[in-house]
Amino acid sequence: GSFNYNITLAANTQYTLTVRARVANNGQSFWLGVTDLSTGTTLDNELVTNAGGYQLHTLTFTTGNSERTHNIFMWNNQGGDYYADDFVLTAN
């Protein structure tokens, strides 16, 4: 399953995305990441594997030289449930 959220971000800016996330059961995982939709480049991602409680996950990335649409995504191909909350995107 997957989750996708598109957002337009300013050029030449470093951003930090923090998300509290977890998987439902030990042994499961999902990818959390940010992709520049103009280039198809994943700017940062992290494999979330923690079960039993939410943990803070942090992605840091820098945008390209023009204002572009970016995709914040969560994705897995294993099945099973995964959860995320408290998305905070900050320009540094």
N, C-alpha and C positions, 0 to 999 in steps of 0.2 A: 504494500500500500504506500501511498505518498500524500504529502501535504505540500502545497506550493502557494507562495504569496509574492506578488510582484510589486516592486516599489521603485520609483525614480529617485536616483541619488545624484548629488552634486559631483562635479568633476574634481579630480586631483585632491581627494579628501580621504583621510584615514577614518575608518569607522570601527567601532566595537559593538558586536552583537552578543548579548548575554541571554541565556535561556536556561530555565530550570527544567530538567528532563529526566526520564527514566524509562526502562522497559518493564514489561509486566512480570517476566520470569527470568531467572538465571539462564544464561546460554543464548539469550536473544540479543539482538543489536539493531540499530538503525543509524543511518547517516544524517547528520545535520550539516547544512552548508549554505553557501552563497555563490551564485553564478551570475556573471555578466552576460545578459541575454544577447547583447550585440555581438559578442565574440565567441560565446559558448564556453568561456573559460571559467572554471571553478576557482574562485579567489581564496577560499578557505573552507575546510570541512573538518568534521570530527566524528569518529565512530562512538556512539553512545552505547554503553554496555551495562550500566549500573541498574540493578533491580533493587526493590525493597524501599526505596526512598528517592526523592528528588535530589539531584546534585546540580550545581551551577556549572554550565558549560559556556566557554567564551571563544568567540571567533573574532579575529582582527584582520582587516583587509583594507586595501587602498584602491579607490576607483580610478578609472582611466581618464584620458584628457578631454572628455566631453561628458555632459549630462546624459546618463543612460539608465535604462530599466534593468533592474537586477531581480533575481529570483531567490528568495529564502526558501529552502526546501528541507523536508524530512522524507526519508525514503528507506524502505527495506524490501527484500524479496523473499523473506523467510516466513511470512505470516506472523501471527502473534500481535499482541497489542503493545503500543508505545504511547507515551504521554509527554507533553511539553506545555509549559505555562510561563507567564511573566517574561515575555519577549521584550527586551529593551535594546533599541538601536541608538547609539550615541556617536555623533561626529566628534573626533578627538581634536 
